[in-house]
Structure formats: C-alpha cells, structure tokens
Amino acid sequence: MSSAAAAMTGAGKVVCVTGASGYIASWIVKLLLARGYTVRATTELLDPAVKGTLNVLRSCKKTSVKRVVITSSVGAVIYNGKPRTPDVVVDETWFSDPEFCQKNQHWYVLSKTLAEEAAWTFCRDNGLQIVTINPSMVIGPLLQPTLNTSVEAILKLIDGSSDTYPNFCYGWVNVKDVALGHILAFEVPSANGRYCMVERVVHCSELVNVIRGMYPTIPLPDKPADDEPTFPTYQVSKEKIRSLGIELVPLETNIQETIESLKEKGFVTFESNHL
C-alpha cells in the first residue's frame, strides 16, 4: 500500500485504543494517526487480566463497536506441556493450558491465557468480532520514556550489570510490526482468529552473539546463569501473519533499533560503532 493510500485508509473513522501510553499501544496510535484515523485513547494501563479485559468488552457491547482486536501474547499459545524442540513448529492452533501454567507458577502467562479465553467466550456470546494478536518479546524503538519488560531484557544484556545471560529461549518481534498487525487485523475484512507474531526464537547465547557481532566493544555476558542443559529453541509459524501482508522485520534489525533507541533515550552510553 502506498503512503498516500495508507494515509486515507482511516479517514473519517474513529478507533479506541486502550492503554495508549504503553509500548505497543503508543505505536498503534502513531500508525493509526498516520493512516487518517481519529483515535480515542485511554491514558491509563488497564488491568491486563480477566477483569480488565471483560470491562473493555462490556463497554464495546454498549456501543456500535463490531470488531475488537485484543493484544494477547504468545504466552497464551505455547505453555501446555507439549515438547518444544528445533523441529517443532508452533502455530495458532496451540493453546496454553491454565492448569499447566498454574502448576509451574507461570503467573503472567496464566493471566494472559485466562484473559484471552474470557475474551473469546464473551465475544462469541455477545456477537462481537474478535481477533487476537499473540506476539512474543516485543522490541524496537521506544516512543515513550519508560521501558517495557522485553526491551529491558535487552538492556540487561548490554548495561554491564551481569556477567551471565539466562539459559532460556525467547521469541522476538518488532514493535512496529506488532502495531501494524493490530491495525490490519482491524482493517482487513477477512482477518479472523489468532495471529502469532514471532520473527525468530533464539537462545540468549545466540542473542548475545548477534549483539557482539554488531557492537563488538559493548561488554556482554559470556556464560549462562546456570549449569543446566541448554534450553532448546523451536519455531513459530509465520504463515497466518503473512496472510495479512506482513513480512516480519529480521531479528538483527530489531536488536539494532532497540539498542540505538536505548542509547538515544539515555539508558546506556557507548560509541555507535556497530558493524
């Protein structure tokens, strides 16, 4: 879509964005405004669990809202006890198991899982169209002066605060892609169901190596935080998100944009001598 066409997409249309001061939501607002939408935004971060989600949906039911796009998480997809190994491809048909999450004390994941389940049930029962976006760790440029959890994870690798990295694998995706995913899930009539957004899953050791290759002078952790076997990676299907016309920004670009933004915002200081 050309920039001119994009700017006219939302002309005369009003969109409500909850939690608009948040990391993802601030980019959603920015892109919506660029496409010509009028944005009504809340400035408070709503409770992300079941109560907050249902409060928003009840408000939608009382108005003329027909389609709701909810920010969920890949955490509501992958935590179910199924093996996750390099040859396993996770897709939107996976659902996290609340009992498994509770047993393993994955409380954040449990809250996202229960919130998404409640949203699907409410929308089905009340005739609302619902689409969920399920991103992994979201990084990239910061619009606001505060850190989100995912960007903070990158900061902890480059600020010299630790000589170890987590023995764990995370999926990563660019915040601009996630924001665009929300908008297209709203705009595209055929959009439906869930959309996983994960550009790549890497072990933290590989993440450190990527950063070292781009920023060789930054002191980085050189060993895992424990002596357990290396946590295996896995794959996440991009097929469905591509059906909306999104090709996810590569991990290396995501990392570079994140680190440069952290420097610009004053969270770290170093020479920009990336390769």
N, C-alpha and C positions, 0 to 999 in steps of 0.2 A: 504494500500500500504506500502511495506517495505521501510525503509530509503534508501536502495540501489537502489530500483526501482524508488523511488521518485527522487533521485539524477540524474538518467538518463533520466527522462521524457523530459527535455528540451534540451538535448544535441544537439548542432548544430543549435538551434533555437534562433532567435532574437526577443525580446519583447521591445516595447517602453512603458515607464511609465512616464506620465506627472505629474508635481508637486511632484517629487520624494523626496523632503525634508519634505513633510508633514507627519502627524502622520500615517495615513493608508498606504500611498504610500511607506513610508520607510520600513514598514513590508512586503509589497508586493515585493519590491526589494530584501529584505533579503531572503524571501522564494523562489523567482524565482532563485536567485543565487544558493541556496542550491539544487535546482532541476536541475541545469546544464544549465540554460538559459544564454544567453548573453543579458544583459539589457542595453538599451539605455535610459538614464533618463534625463529629463529636471531638472534643479535646481531652477527653478522659479515656484511660485504658480500661475497658470493661473486663470484668471477671471472665477469664477465658474458659472456665469450666461450664458445667451444665446450666447452672442458674443464669449466668450472663448470656449464654447463647440463646436460651429459651426466652429471656426477656426481650432480646432484639427481635426474635422471630414473632413473638406476640405483637410487638409494635408493627411489624411488617403486615401481619394479618389484618390489622385495623385500617390500613391504608390501601392504596392502589398498587402496591408492590406485587409483581408477579414472579420475578426471579431473584433468588438470593444466592450470592457467591460467598462461600464461607472459607476462611483461612483455617485449614486443619494442619496436619503435619504428617510426614512420612512415619512418624512415631505411631500414628493410628493405623499403620499398614503392616509394619514388619515384626512387631513384638507378639509372636504367637507360638513360639517354640519350634517352628519349622527350621530346618538347617539353612544356614546362610553361608555358602561357600562360593568360590570363584565361578563355578559353572551354574549357579542358581540365578535365575532372573526373576526378580520381584516385579509384580505389576499391580494394577488397580483392583484385581480380584482378591488380593490379600487383605485380611483384616486382623488387627491386633486383638488379642484375647484378654478381656479385662481380668479374668482370674489369673492368667499367667503374669500380667503386669503387677497385680497386687501381690502375688506370691513372691515375686522378685523385687518388690518395692520400687517399681518404676512409676513413681507417683505422677510426674509430669505427663508421661506417656499415657497413664491411666486417665488423667483428666481430659486429654485431647481425644482419646478413644471414646470415652463416655459422652463427651460433648458432641462429637460427630454422630454417634449413634442416636442421641436425643434429637439432633437437628434433622436427620433423615426421617425419623418417626414423626416428628411434628409436621414437617412439610408434606409428607405423604397424607397425613390425617387432615390437613387443612388446605390442600390444593395449591400449595406453593411449589414453584420450580426451584430446585436446589442443585447447585454444582459446588463441589469442594475442590480446593487446591491443596495438595499434600506435598509441601516442599521439605527438603532436608535442611541441613545447616545453611542459612541464608547469609551470604556475604556480598561485598561490593562497596560502592561509595556510600558514605553517610551523608544524609541531608540534615540530620538533627545533631546536637552537640553531645548526646548520650550514646552509650554503647548498648547494642543488643548482645545477647548471650553468644551468638555464633561469631560475630566479629571479635568479641572479647577473647574467644578461644584462639583466634589468630594472634591477637595482641600478646597473649601469654606466651606464645612461642617465640616472639621477637623482642620482648622487652627486657630480656636478661634476668627475669625473676626466677627461672628454674633451669636446671641442667638436665631435666628429664622431660619426655613427652608421654602422653597417655598411650598405653598399649591397647589401642582401640581403633576401630574404623568408623569413619563418618562419611556421609554423602554431603556434597556441596553444590550450591546453585547460586546464581547471581540474582541479587535483589531486583534488578531491572527486569529480568526475565519473569520473576515471580509476580511482579506488579502487572506486567503485560499479560501474563496468564490469567490473572483475575479479570482484567478488562475484556479480553477476548472471550472468556467464559460467560461474560455478561452480554457481549455484543453478538456473538455468533449463534444464530438460532439453533443449530444442531448440537451445540455444546451440551453435554449431559454427564451425569455421574461424577466420578472422581478423576483427578489428574495428578499423578505423581510427577514431581519436578525435582530430578536429581541428575546433575550433569555427570558426576562421577563419584564413585565410592573409593576412598583410598585410606590406607593405614596412616596413622600420624607420622610414622617414619618416612613414608613416601612424601607426605606433605612437607615435612622438614627438608627433604632433598630438593623438592621443587623450589622452595623458598631460597635455599642455599644456591641453587643454580642461577637464580635471578638477582639475588642480593648477597654476593659472596663475602661481604665484610660484616654482615649482621651476625653477632654471636647467637648461635642457636643450640638447643638441647641436642645432646649426642647419644642419649641412651633412653630406653623405655623406663617407665616408672615402676615396673615390677619385673619379676623373673618368670612370669607365666608364658606359655606358648604364644606366639604371635597371633593376634586376633585376625581371622580370615576376612578377606573382602568378599563382596558379592556384587551383582549387577542389578540395576533398576531399569525397566523398560522405558524407552522414550517414545514409543510408537504413538501412544494416545496424545501426548502433549504436542507431538509433531502434527497431529491431525488438525490442530488449531492454527498451524502455520508458524510455530515457534521452533527455532533451532537454538538450543541452549549454548550460551557463551562458554568457551572452554575453561577448565579449571585454572590453567595458568593465568589467563586474563583476569579471572575472578580474584585470584590471590593478589596480583599486581595492583588492581584497582583498590582492593581493600587496604593494602599496606600503604599505598600512596595517599589514600584518604585519611588513614590513621596519622600519617605524618602531617598532612595539611591541617588536621584538627588539633594537632599538638599532643597527641597521645604518645608518640615516640619521636625521637630525633636521630637522624642519621643522614649520611650523604646519599642522594638519589643516584647511585651508580649501578642500577640494575642493568642486566645484560639484554 
